[in-house]
Amino acid sequence: MEERNKYDDLEIFSEMDPVNQDEAILAQERQIEKEIAAVQPLIGPKEDLRTLEKEYRPEDSVYQAKIQHLEKHYKCLRRTRGDGNCFFRAFGYYYLEKLLDKPDDLKKFKAMALQSKDDLVALGFPEFTIDDFHTTFMEVLDKVEAGITVEELLNVFNDQGFSDYIVVYLRLLTSGYLQSKEEFFKSFIEGERSIKEFCHQEVEPMAKESDQIHIIALSSTSKVGVRIEYMDRSDALGKSEVNHHDFPEGCTPEVYLLYRPGHFDILYS
């Protein structure tokens, strides 16, 4: 059997008319998504943090030293699927997992979530558009309040339907906060886009990766402090240490996430 050249697919696409080419590209993207889904759950099981060491060459002194620094503060991690929604999904799962043992905090968070729908409608979000997402979000909070187990919560977040609706609503909350604080955030937006345009293009759509502005907005509107441990090749604190930042600044962190370029995972102390 003749071996396929790595450029064969590109040559096939180039011979197609634009409509068929788009369909073929979409089909290939769907196949890639299926392959990723088969090996990587939306939220993975807890793993010993030392498993990170195997992802980098032993001679990669920068990353190996930073992993050892992380191990002084954290014991485990949960991996999230790299689908562009990892920040929101990691945030949602981690905080709801913590709320299983914090009924008073759950009550406050649930009150915020209940009120948030009216706040979004007041900002101009169509009620019929956000209603299903809000309803699902509240249903999951009801499950947490009813005392589901960690395993059951994990199953909820690995159910694509429930999980994606949770992510969508967290994106809507983030968008709503940014738009409500337009005067403050408009200077952070590059180009000639308004805050509303930025939210429509970079915050609300699924699979759009998150940056600091997303983290600031979600942590602020939810009143949930987030600590991000940045593991990259930067040497801001010396090559052997991991730089971290808390959102909002000065908060007491309740959610701990590991950031590696383009991706967020969950950390446990």
Salt bridges, closest charged atoms under 4 A:
ASP9 OD1 - ARG4 NH2 2.73
GLU47 OE2 - ARG79 NE 2.98
ASP48 OD2 - ARG50 NH2 2.96
GLU55 OE2 - ARG79 NH1 2.41
GLU55 OE1 - ARG260 NH1 2.77
GLU59 OE2 - ARG57 NE 3.39
ASP60 OD2 - ARG233 NH2 2.65
ASP83 OD2 - ARG89 NH2 2.87
GLU97 OE2 - ARG78 NH2 3.20
GLU127 OE2 - LYS117 NZ 3.30
ASP131 OD1 - LYS117 NZ 2.54
ASP142 OD1 - LYS110 NZ 2.54
GLU145 OE1 - LYS110 NZ 2.52
ASP164 OD1 - ARG89 NH1 3.08
GLU183 OE1 - LYS186 NZ 3.12
GLU202 OE2 - ARG193 NH1 3.15
GLU202 OE1 - LYS208 NZ 3.97
GLU204 OE1 - HIS200 ND1 3.20
ASP232 OD1 - LYS66 NZ 3.86
ASP246 OD1 - ARG227 NE 2.66
ASP265 OD2 - ARG260 NH2 3.14
ASP265 OD1 - HIS263 NE2 2.95
